[in-house]
Amino acid sequence: MSRVWKTVLVLAATGTAVALLRARLDGRVEPATVEPAPTTGA
């Protein structure tokens, strides 16, 4: 059971890390929170 939980945690951690890295590379995370203000102000 301990091995299963460890593998699950590792997979989840890697999955989230990869997802965050891909989101940052795609530029969908930061711009989404930064751009809306300037665009609405302009």
N, C-alpha and C positions, 0 to 999 in steps of 0.2 A: 504493500500500500504506500509506504513512504517513497519508493522509487516512482510510482505512478504520479503521486502528488508533485514530486520534484520535477518530473518531466513536463507535467502540465503547466507548472509555474514557469519553467524555462521557456516553453513554447509560447505562453501568453506574453511573457516579457519580451521575447524576440519579436513576436507579432506586433505588439504595440510600438516597439522601437522602430521597426521597419515601416510601419504605417506613418509614424510621425516624420521619419526621414523622407519618405516619399511625398508627404503632404508639404513639407518645407521645400523640397526640390521642385515640386510642381508650383509652389507659390500660392497655394490655396488657403493656407492657414493665416499667415501674417497679413497679406494684402486684404483678406476678407475683413480683418479687424481694423486695418489702418486706412484703407482707401475710402470706405463709405463716408467718413467724416469730410474729407476734402471734396469729394464729388458732390455731396449734398450742400456743402458750404458754397461751392462754386456755382 
